[in-house]
Amino acid sequence: MSAGRREWLGLAVLALPTVLLSLDMSVLHLAVPHLAADLRPSSTQLLWIIDIYGFMIAGFLVTMGTLGDRIGRRKLLMIGGGAFGLASVAAAFSTSPEMLIAARAVLGIAGATLMPSTLALISNMFPNPKQRGTAIAVWMSCFMGGMVVGPVAGGFLLAHFRWGSVFLMGVPVMLLLLATAPKLLPEYRDPDAGRLDLASVALSLAAILPVIYALKEIAKNGLSLTEIAVLVAGLAVGAVFVRRQRRLAHPLLDLQLFRVRAFSAAVAIILVGAVTMGGVFMLVSQYLQMVAGLSTVGAGLLLVPQALAVVAGSMIAPRLARRFRPEFVLGFGMLIAAGGIVLFTLAGGSGGSGGVAFVVLGMSVASFGMGPQGVLCTEMVVGSVSPQRAGAASAMSETSAEFGIAMGIAVFGSVATAVYRGQIAVPAHVPAAAAAQATDSMAGAMEASATLPGSLGEQVLATAREAFSSGLHTVAGIGAAIVVVFAVVGMAALRRTAAAAKAEEPVPVAS
C-alpha cells in the first residue's frame, strides 16, 4: 500500500513541530546573556533555565510515546502543540527566573509529546518501506534544518527585539499545526492498549530524571559522591520499574519490544552514535569558542555546514539502501563518520584558521556519515514493530538518543578534563589561586588569564589551549575507535537479523 497526496501533505504538517523543537534547542544559548541581564538569575537558576527543558523531554518521552498509543497520536500531538505554544508565550514574557524555569519545564513536557507522536504517525501513514524511509529522511532533515535556521533567525531577533522574541517563533508554527492537523493527519491508536499505569509513570520519571541529572552534573563538575549516589538511586528505581513492567498486562514500556532483533540492534546503534557524537561535538563547540576565540554566533554559523551535511546524508540514505543492503550503507556511513572524527586530532592548540578548518571539515564529514545511521536505524525501529506499538517504539528511539547524548557528554567530558589537568603546565610564577583556577578547566584558565599581566596571561592561555586540544585529540581517537567497532559489529548483527528474518518467512507451497 502506497501513500498518496494527503499523506505527503501530512508529512509537511509533521515537519512543523520537528523544526520547532530544533529551533528552540539552538536559540536559547544565544539568548542567555540577554535574559540574564534582564532577569538576573542566580548561577543555579541559570543552569535550571538551560537544563530543565532537556530533563523534561528525556523524562517524559516513554510516557508520552505510550500515551499516544492509548489516546491517539494525532490527539496527543495537538494537545502537546497547544501546550507548547502557550508555554512559549509564558517563557517570552517571563518576569522572573522562577517563571521562566516553570515555562521551560512545561515546554519540555510538551516537547516530549511531539517527537514520538510525529514519528509514530509517519510509521502509520507510510506502510510502504521505501516511502517510509524517504519520509523519515525528510523528518530528520527538517530537524537538522531547524538547527541551521536557529542561530541565524535567533541572532536577527536578538539584534532587533528583546530576548523573549526567540520563544515566540514557536507560536505561529503551533497555530499552523493546530489548524491543519485535523484535515491532513489521520488518527491512530491501539484499541487494546489498556489504561495508563500511573505508578509506572512515576517510576519512569524517578529513574530517568536522576540518571540524566547525574550524567549532566558529572560532565560539568566531575565525579563526586553526590552524583554517584543520585546515579545509583536512579538505576535502582529503574530496576523496580523493569520488574513492574514484566508483571503488568498493559505495561507502560513493553519490554517484549527488545526481543525483536532489528529493534534491539537499531536502538543500540542509536545509543552508541549519540554517545560518540554528543561527547565529541560538545568539545568541538568549546574548541571553537574557547580555543579559536569565536563568538557564540560565529561558532553557530560554523555549525551550518555540519547540519547541511547531516541533511545530505539523511536524504541520500534511503536511495542507497534500495540499491545496497541497508546494513552495509549504515556501516560504511559510520566508517566515514569515524574518518571525520579523526580529523579533529589535527586541530592545533593555537586555534588558528587551520585548526578551525580541520574542525569544520571533520564535523561535516562525520555528520554526513552519521546521516544514514539516524535515518536507517529509526526506520528499523518503527518498521520492526506492529503499528499499534509505533508510539512506544518511537519513544524508545528518542529516549536512547537522549541518554546517549547525556552519557557521551559526561564520559567524554570527564576524559577530556582528566587529560587537560594532566597536560597543562602553568608557569611557576603565576599566583597560586590563579594557577588552581587555570588547572581546573579551560574556562577557568580564561578567567584566570584576565586577572594576570598581559604576557603572563597569554602564557597561561597558550598552555591551556594546548592542554584542551590534547583532550580533544584523545576523545576524538577514542570516539573514532568506538564508531569503527560498532560499524563492524552493527553490520554483522543486522546482517544476521536480516538472515534470520528471511529464514522465518513461510516457504510457498506449489499447488
For each residue, the residues with C-beta under 8 A, 3 or more apart:
1: 127 128
2: 128 131
3: 7 8 125 126 127 128 131 135
4: 7 8
5: 8 9
6: 9 10 184
7: 3 4 10 11 125 126
8: 3 4 5 11 12
9: 5 6 12 13 184
10: 6 7 13 14 121 125 184 185 186
11: 7 8 14 15 122 125 126 135 138 139
12: 8 9 15 16
13: 9 10 16 177 180 181 184 185
14: 10 11 17 18 118 121 122 139 185
15: 11 12 18 19 138 139 142
16: 12 13 19 20 173 174 176 177
17: 14 20 21 77 80 81 84 114 118 173 174 177
18: 14 15 21 22 114 115 118 139 142 143 146
19: 15 16 22 23 142 143 145 146 149 173
20: 16 17 23 24 84 114 146 169 170 173 174
21: 17 18 24 25 111 114 115 143 146
22: 18 19 25 26 143 144 145 146 147 150
23: 19 20 26 27 146 149 150 153 154 169 170
24: 20 21 27 28 53 107 111 167 169 170
25: 21 22 28 53 147 150
26: 22 23 29 30 146 147 150 151 154 300
27: 23 24 30 31 150 151 153 154 157 166 169
28: 24 25 31 32 50 53 166
29: 26 32 50 296
30: 26 27 151 154 155 158 166 296 297 300
31: 27 28 34 35 154 158 163 166
32: 28 29 35 36 46 49 50
33: 36 37
34: 31 37 38 158 162 163
35: 31 32 38 39 41 49 100 163 164
36: 32 33 39 40 41 46
37: 33 34 40
38: 34 35 162 163
39: 35 36 94 95 96 97 100
40: 36 37 97
41: 35 36 45 46 49 97 100
42: 45 46 97
43: 46 47
44: 47 48
45: 41 42 48 49 97 98 101
46: 32 36 41 42 43 49 50 97
47: 43 44 50 51
48: 44 45 51 52 101
49: 32 35 41 45 46 52 97 100 101 104
50: 28 29 32 46 47 53
51: 47 48 54 55 216
52: 48 49 55 56 101 104 105 108
53: 24 25 28 50 56 57 104 105 107 108 111
54: 51 57 58 108 212 402
55: 51 52 58 59 108 209 212 213
56: 52 53 59 60 104 105 106 107 108 109 111 112
57: 53 54 60 61 108 109 111 112 402
58: 54 55 61 208 209 212 399 402 403 406
59: 55 56 108 112 204 205 208 209 212
60: 56 57 63 64 108 109 112 113 205
61: 57 58 64 65 112 115 116 395 398 399 402
62: 65 66 204 208 252 253 392 395 396 399
63: 60 66 67 112 196 201 204 205 252
64: 60 61 67 68 76 80 112 113 116 117 395
65: 61 62 68 69 116 120 391 392 393 394 395 396 398
66: 62 63 69 70 193 196 252 253 391 392 395
67: 63 64 70 71 76 113 196 391
68: 64 65 71 72 73 76 77 113 116 117 120 189 391
69: 65 66 73 120 189 190 193 388 389 390 391 392
70: 66 67 189 190 193 194 195 196
71: 67 68 75 76 189
72: 68 75 76 187 188 189
73: 68 69 76 77 117 120 121 124 187 188 189 390 391
74: 77 78 117 121 181 182 185 186 187 188
75: 71 72 78 79 187
76: 64 67 68 71 72 73 79 80 113 117
77: 17 68 73 74 80 81 113 114 117 118 121 177 181 185
78: 74 75 81 82 177 178 181 182
79: 75 76 82 83 113
80: 17 64 76 77 83 84 110 111 112 113 114 117
81: 17 77 78 84 85 110 113 114 174 177 178 181
82: 78 79 85 86 174 178
83: 79 80 86 87 106 109 110 113
84: 17 20 80 81 87 88 107 110 111 114 170 174
85: 81 82 88 89 170 171 174 175 178
86: 82 83 89 90 106
87: 83 84 90 91 103 104 106 107 110
88: 84 85 91 92 103 107 167 168 169 170 171 174
89: 85 86 92 93 167 168 171
90: 86 87 93 94 99 102 103 106
91: 87 88 94 100 103 104 107 164 167
92: 88 89 164 165 166 167 168
93: 89 90 164
94: 39 90 91 97 99 100 103 164
95: 39 99
96: 39 99 100
97: 39 40 41 42 45 46 49 94 100 101
98: 45 101 102
99: 90 94 95 96 102 103
100: 35 39 41 49 91 94 96 97 103 104
101: 45 48 49 52 97 98 104 105
102: 90 98 99 105 106
103: 87 88 90 91 94 99 100 106 107
104: 49 52 53 56 87 91 100 101 107 108
105: 52 53 56 101 102 108 109
106: 56 83 86 87 90 102 103 109 110
107: 24 53 56 84 87 88 91 103 104 110 111
108: 52 53 54 55 56 57 59 60 104 105 111 112
109: 56 57 60 83 105 106 112 113
110: 80 81 83 84 87 106 107 113 114
111: 21 24 53 56 57 80 84 107 108 114 115
112: 56 57 59 60 61 63 64 80 108 109 115 116
113: 60 64 67 68 76 77 79 80 81 83 109 110 116 117
114: 17 18 20 21 77 80 81 84 110 111 117 118
115: 18 21 61 111 112 118 119 394 398
116: 61 64 65 68 112 113 119 120 391 394 395 398
117: 64 68 73 74 76 77 80 113 114 120 121 391 394
118: 14 17 18 77 114 115 121 122 139
119: 115 116 122 123 136 139 378 382 390 394 397 398
120: 65 68 69 73 116 117 123 124 188 382 390 391 393 394
121: 10 14 73 74 77 117 118 124 125 185 186 188
122: 11 14 118 119 125 126 132 135 136 139 382
123: 119 120 126 132 382 383 387 390 393 394
124: 73 120 121 127 186 188 387 390
125: 3 7 10 11 121 122 135 185 186
126: 3 7 11 122 123 131 132 135
127: 1 3 124 132 387
128: 1 2 3 131 132
129: 132 133 379 383
130: 133 134 318 322
131: 2 3 126 128 134 135
132: 122 123 126 127 128 129 135 136 379 382 383
133: 129 130 136 137 317 318 321 322 375 376 379
134: 130 131 137 138 318
135: 3 11 122 125 126 131 132 138 139
136: 119 122 132 133 139 140 318 375 378 379 382
137: 133 134 140 141 314 315 317 318 375
138: 11 15 134 135 141 142 315
139: 11 14 15 18 118 119 122 135 136 142 143
140: 136 137 143 144 310 314 371 374 375 378
141: 137 138 144 145 310 311 314 315
142: 15 18 19 138 139 145 146
143: 18 19 21 22 139 140 146 147
144: 22 140 141 147 148 307 308 310 311 314
145: 19 22 141 142 148 149 307 311
146: 18 19 20 21 22 23 26 142 143 149 150
147: 22 25 26 143 144 150 303 307
148: 144 145 151 152 304 307 308
149: 19 23 145 146 152 153
150: 22 23 25 26 27 146 147 153 154 300
151: 26 27 30 148 154 155 297 300 301 303 304
152: 148 149 155 156 301
153: 23 27 149 150 156 157 169
154: 23 26 27 30 31 150 151 157 158 166
155: 30 151 152 158 159 297 300
156: 152 153 159 160
157: 27 153 154 160 161 165 166 169
158: 30 31 34 154 155 161 163 165 166
159: 155 156
160: 156 157
161: 157 158 164 165
162: 34 38 165
163: 31 34 35 38 158 166
164: 35 91 92 93 94 161 167 168
165: 92 157 158 161 162 168 169
166: 27 28 30 31 92 154 157 158 163 169
167: 24 88 89 91 92 164 170
168: 88 89 92 164 165 171
169: 20 23 24 27 88 153 157 165 166 172 173
170: 20 23 24 84 85 88 167 173 174
171: 85 88 89 168 174 175
172: 169 175 176
173: 16 17 19 20 169 170 176 177
174: 16 17 20 81 82 84 85 88 170 171 177 178
175: 85 171 172 178 179
176: 16 172 173 179 180
177: 13 16 17 77 78 81 173 174 180 181
178: 78 81 82 85 174 175 181
179: 175 176
180: 13 176 177 183 184 185
181: 13 74 77 78 81 177 178 184 185
182: 74 78 185
183: 180
184: 6 9 10 13 180 181
185: 10 13 14 74 77 121 125 180 181 182
186: 10 74 121 124 125
187: 72 73 74 75
188: 72 73 74 120 121 124 387 390
189: 68 69 70 71 72 73 193
190: 69 70 193 388 389 391
191: 388
192: 388
193: 66 69 70 189 190 250 388
194: 70 249 250
195: 70 250
196: 63 66 67 70 201 252
197: 200 201 244 248 250 251 252
198: 201 202
199: 202 203 244
200: 197 203 204 241 244 245 248 251 252 253
201: 63 196 197 198 204 205 252
202: 198 199 205 206
203: 199 200 206 207 237 240 241 244
204: 59 62 63 200 201 207 208 241 252 253
205: 59 60 63 201 202 208 209
206: 202 203 209 210 234 237 241
207: 203 204 210 211 234 235 237 238 240 241
208: 58 59 62 204 205 211 212 234 238 399
209: 55 58 59 205 206 212 213 234
210: 206 207 213 214 230 231 233 234 237
211: 207 208 214 215 231 234 235 238 403 406
212: 54 55 58 59 208 209 215 216 402 403 406
213: 55 209 210 216 217 230 234
214: 210 211 217 218 227 228 230 231 234
215: 211 212 218 219 231 406 407 409 410
216: 51 212 213 219 220 406 409 410
217: 213 214 220 221 226 227 230
218: 214 215 221 222 223 227 231 410 413 414
219: 215 216 282 406 409 410 413 414
220: 216 217 413
221: 217 218 224 227
222: 218 414 417
223: 218 227 228 414
224: 221 227 228
225: 228 229
226: 217 229 230
227: 214 217 218 221 223 224 230 231
228: 214 223 224 225 231 232
229: 225 226 232 233
230: 210 213 214 217 226 227 233 234
231: 210 211 214 215 218 227 228 234 235
232: 228 229 235 236
233: 210 229 230 236 237
234: 206 207 208 209 210 211 213 214 230 231 237 238
235: 207 211 231 232 238 239
236: 232 233 239 240
237: 203 206 207 210 233 234 240 241
238: 207 208 211 234 235 241 242
239: 235 236 242 243
240: 203 207 236 237 243 244
241: 200 203 204 206 207 237 238 244 245 253
242: 238 239 245 246 255
243: 239 240 246 247
244: 197 199 200 203 240 241 247 248 251
245: 200 241 242 248 251 252 253 254 255
246: 242 243 251 255
247: 243 244
248: 197 200 244 245 251 252
249: 194
250: 193 194 195 197
251: 197 200 244 245 246 248 254 255
252: 62 63 66 196 197 200 201 204 245 248
253: 62 66 200 204 241 245 392 396
254: 245 251 257 389 392
255: 242 245 246 251 258
256: 259 260
257: 254 260 263 385 389 392 393 396
258: 255 263 264 267
259: 256 264
260: 256 257 263 264 384 385
261: 264 265 493 496 497 500 501
262: 265 266 380 383 384 494 497 501
263: 257 258 260 266 267 380 381 384 385 393 396
264: 258 259 260 261 267 268
265: 261 262 268 269 380 490 493 494 497
266: 262 263 269 270 376 377 378 380 381 384 397 494
267: 258 263 264 270 271 377 381 396 397 400
268: 264 265 271 272 400 490
269: 265 266 272 273 330 373 377 486 490
270: 266 267 273 274 373 374 377 378 381 397 400 401 404
271: 267 268 274 275 400 401 403 404
272: 268 269 275 276 404 482 483 486
273: 269 270 276 277 334 370 373 374 377 404 483 486
274: 270 271 277 278 400 401 402 403 404 405 407 408
275: 271 272 278 279 404 405 407 408 411 412 482
276: 272 273 279 280 341 408 479 482 483
277: 273 274 280 281 337 366 367 370 405 408
278: 274 275 281 282 404 405 406 407 408 409 412
279: 275 276 282 283 407 408 409 411 412 413 475 479
280: 276 277 283 284 341 344 366 408 412 475 476 479
281: 277 278 284 285 363
282: 219 278 279 285 286 408 409 412 413
283: 279 280 286 287 412 413 416 471 472 475
284: 280 281 287 288 344 359 362 363 472
285: 281 282 288 289 299 303
286: 282 283 289 290 291 442 468
287: 283 284 290 291 292 347 351 355 359 468 469 472
288: 284 285 291 292 294 298 299 302 356 359
289: 285 286 292 293 294 295 296 299
290: 286 287 293 442 443 446 465 468
291: 286 287 288 349 351 355 442 465 468 469
292: 287 288 289 299 351 352 355 356 359
293: 289 290 351
294: 288 289 298 299 302 356
295: 289 298 299
296: 29 30 289 299 300
297: 30 151 155 300 301
298: 288 294 295 301 302
299: 285 288 289 292 294 295 296 302 303
300: 26 30 150 151 155 296 297 303 304
301: 151 152 297 298 304
302: 288 294 298 299 305 356 359 360
303: 147 151 285 299 300 306 307 363
304: 148 151 300 301 307 308
305: 302 308 309 360 363 364
306: 303 309 310 360 363 364 366 367
307: 144 145 147 148 303 304 310 311 367
308: 144 148 304 305 311 312 364
309: 305 306 312 313 363 364 365 367 368 371
310: 140 141 144 306 307 313 314 367 368 370 371 374
311: 141 144 145 307 308 314 315 371
312: 308 309 315 316 368 371
313: 309 310 316 317 333 367 368 369 370 371 372
314: 137 140 141 144 310 311 317 371 372 374 375
315: 137 138 141 311 312 318 371
316: 312 313 319 320 371 372
317: 133 137 313 314 320 321 329 333 371 372 375 376
318: 130 133 134 136 137 315 321 322 375 379
319: 316 322 323
320: 316 317 323 324 329 372
321: 133 317 318 324 325 326 329 372 376
322: 130 133 318 319
323: 319 320
324: 320 321 328 329
325: 321 328 329 495 498
326: 321 329 330 376 380 494
327: 330 331 490 491 494 495 498
328: 324 325 331 332 491
329: 317 320 321 324 325 326 332 333 372 376
330: 269 326 327 333 334 372 373 376 377 487 490 491 494
331: 327 328 334 335 487 488 490 491
332: 328 329 335 336 487
333: 313 317 329 330 336 337 368 369 370 371 372 373
334: 273 330 331 337 338 369 370 373 483 484 486 487 490
335: 331 332 338 339 369 483 484 487
336: 332 333 339 340 365 366 368 369
337: 277 333 334 340 341 365 366 367 368 369 370 373 483
338: 334 335 341 342 366 369 480 481 483 484 487
339: 335 336 342 343 365 366 369 480
340: 336 337 343 361 362 363 364 365 366 367 368 369
341: 276 280 337 338 344 362 366 476 479 480 483
342: 338 339 345 362 476 477 480
343: 339 340 346 347 358 359 361 362 365
344: 280 284 341 347 358 359 362 472 473 476
345: 342 472 473 476 477
346: 343 355 358 362
347: 287 343 344 355 356 358 359 362 469 472 473
348: 351 352 354 355 469
349: 291 355 462 465 466 467 468 469 470
350: 355 465
351: 287 291 292 293 348 355 356 465
352: 292 348 355 356
353: 356 357
354: 348 357 358
355: 287 291 292 346 347 348 349 350 351 352 358 359 469
356: 288 292 294 302 347 351 352 353 359 360
357: 353 354 360 361
358: 343 344 346 347 354 355 361 362
359: 284 287 288 292 302 343 344 347 355 356 362 363
360: 302 305 306 356 357 363 364
361: 340 343 357 358 364 365
362: 284 340 341 342 343 344 346 347 358 359 365 366 476
363: 281 284 303 305 306 309 340 359 360 366 367
364: 305 306 308 309 340 360 361 367 368
365: 309 336 337 339 340 343 361 362 368 369
366: 277 280 306 336 337 338 339 340 341 362 363 369 370
367: 277 306 307 309 310 313 337 340 363 364 370 371
368: 309 310 312 313 333 336 337 340 364 365 371
369: 313 333 334 335 336 337 338 339 340 365 366 372 373
370: 273 277 310 313 333 334 337 366 367 373 374
371: 140 309 310 311 312 313 314 315 316 317 333 367 368 374 375
372: 313 314 316 317 320 321 329 330 333 369 375 376
373: 269 270 273 330 333 334 337 369 370 376 377
374: 140 270 273 310 314 370 371 377 378
375: 133 136 137 140 314 317 318 371 372 378 379
376: 133 266 317 321 326 329 330 372 373 379 380
377: 266 267 269 270 273 330 373 374 380 381 397
378: 119 136 140 266 270 374 375 381 382 397
379: 129 132 133 136 318 375 376 382 383
380: 262 263 265 266 326 376 377 383 384 494
381: 263 266 267 270 377 378 384 385 393 394 396 397
382: 119 120 122 123 132 136 378 379 385 390 393 394 397
383: 123 129 132 262 379 380
384: 260 262 263 266 380 381 393
385: 257 260 263 381 382 389 390 392 393
386: 389 390
387: 123 124 127 188 390
388: 69 190 191 192 193
389: 69 190 254 257 385 386 392 393
390: 69 73 119 120 123 124 188 382 385 386 387 393 394
391: 65 66 67 68 69 73 116 117 120 190 394 395
392: 62 65 66 69 253 254 257 385 389 395 396
393: 65 120 123 257 263 381 382 384 385 389 390 396 397
394: 65 115 116 117 119 120 123 381 382 390 391 397 398
395: 61 62 64 65 66 116 391 392 398 399
396: 62 65 253 257 263 267 381 392 393 399 400
397: 119 266 267 270 377 378 381 382 393 394 400 401
398: 61 65 115 116 119 394 395 401 402
399: 58 61 62 208 395 396 402 403
400: 267 268 270 271 274 396 397 403 404
401: 270 271 274 397 398 404 405
402: 54 57 58 61 212 274 398 399 405 406
403: 58 211 212 271 274 399 400 406 407
404: 270 271 272 273 274 275 278 400 401 407 408
405: 274 275 277 278 401 402 408 409
406: 58 211 212 215 216 219 278 402 403 409 410
407: 215 274 275 278 279 403 404 410 411
408: 274 275 276 277 278 279 280 282 404 405 411 412
409: 215 216 219 278 279 282 405 406 412 413
410: 215 216 218 219 406 407 413 414
411: 275 279 407 408 414 415
412: 275 278 279 280 282 283 408 409 415 416 475 478 479
413: 218 219 220 279 282 283 409 410 416 417
414: 218 219 222 223 410 411 417 418
415: 411 412 418 419 471 474 475 478
416: 283 412 413 419 420 468 471 472 474 475
417: 222 413 414 420 421 441 471
418: 414 415 421 422 471
419: 415 416 422 423 467 470 471 474 475
420: 416 417 423 424 441 442 464 467 468 470 471
421: 417 418 424 439 440 467
422: 418 419
423: 419 420 466 467 470 471
424: 420 421 438 439 445 463 464 466 467
425: 463 467
426: 430 435 438 439 460 463
427: 430 456 459 460 463
428:
429: 456
430: 426 427 434 435 438 448 452 456 460
431: 434 435 452
432: 435 436
433: 436 437
434: 430 431 437 438 448 451 452 460
435: 426 430 431 432 438 439 448
436: 432 433 439 440
437: 433 434 440 444 445 447 448
438: 424 426 430 434 435 444 445 448 449 460 464
439: 421 424 426 435 436 444 445
440: 421 436 437 444
441: 417 420 444 445
442: 286 290 291 420 445 446 464 465 467 468
443: 290 446 447
444: 437 438 439 440 441 447 448
445: 424 437 438 439 441 442 448 449 460 461 464
446: 290 442 443 449 450 461 464
447: 437 443 444 450 451
448: 430 434 435 437 438 444 445 451 452 457 460
449: 438 445 446 452 457 458 460 461 464
450: 446 447 457
451: 434 447 448 457
452: 430 431 434 448 449 456 457 460
453: 456 457
454: 457 458
455: 458 459
456: 427 429 430 452 453 459 460
457: 448 449 450 451 452 453 454 460 461
458: 449 454 455 461 462
459: 427 455 456 462 463
460: 426 427 430 434 438 445 448 449 452 456 457 463 464
461: 445 446 449 457 458 464 465
462: 349 458 459 465 466
463: 424 425 426 427 459 460 466 467
464: 420 424 438 442 445 446 449 460 461 467 468
465: 290 291 349 350 351 442 461 462 468 469
466: 349 423 424 462 463 469 470
467: 349 419 420 421 423 424 425 442 463 464 470 471
468: 286 287 290 291 349 416 420 442 464 465 471 472
469: 287 291 347 348 349 355 465 466 472 473
470: 349 419 420 423 466 467 473 474
471: 283 415 416 417 418 419 420 423 467 468 474 475
472: 283 284 287 344 345 347 416 468 469 475 476
473: 344 345 347 469 470 476 477
474: 415 416 419 470 471 477 478
475: 279 280 283 412 415 416 419 471 472 478 479
476: 280 341 342 344 345 362 472 473 479 480
477: 342 345 473 474 480 481
478: 412 415 474 475 481 482
479: 276 279 280 341 412 475 476 482 483
480: 338 339 341 342 476 477 483 484
481: 338 477 478 484 485
482: 272 275 276 478 479 485 486
483: 272 273 276 334 335 337 338 341 479 480 486 487
484: 334 335 338 480 481 487 488
485: 481 482 488 489
486: 269 272 273 334 482 483 489 490
487: 330 331 332 334 335 338 483 484 490 491
488: 331 484 485 491 492
489: 485 486 492 493
490: 265 268 269 327 330 331 334 486 487 493 494
491: 327 328 330 331 487 488 494 495
492: 488 489 495 496
493: 261 265 489 490 496 497
494: 262 265 266 326 327 330 380 490 491 497 498
495: 325 327 491 492 498 499
496: 261 492 493 499 500
497: 261 262 265 493 494 500 501
498: 325 327 494 495 501 502
499: 495 496 502 503
500: 261 496 497 503 504
501: 261 262 497 498 504 505
502: 498 499 505
503: 499 500
504: 500 501
505: 501 502
506:
507:
508:
509:
510:
511:
